[in-house]
């Protein structure tokens, strides 16, 4: 059985496993497709499944923190960019209250099923409360 790290980088070693959020194959992404209009900006975004594959590779290489970061990123793929920026601003020191971080955590969890990200925000809320 091959190690997961043998598949890295995925775009070179396992391109058949990569798709865009719209379902386009990684192999279908090229400049001509963009120019022809057969691909959109949505096709150029990363898919949560790709981030999970990257997380598995990171884990198999003993990089558990990187794997966790990639899994949090996968949860954020479906969150609007404006909301991500608001969360980022709230996490900056002195920019928010623990209560606000809890509210954002609740929203991420209930509206986007971003449980790992919500847990991260709750940890930050506890740290800010200390």
Buried (B, 14 or more C-beta within 10 A) or exposed (E): EEEBBEBBEBEEEBBEBBBBBEEBEBEEBEEEBBEEEEBEEEBEEBBBBBBBBBBBBBBBBEBEEBBBBBBBBBBBBEBEEEBEEBBEEBBEEEEBEBEBBBBBBEBBBEEBEBBBBBBBBBEBBEEBEE
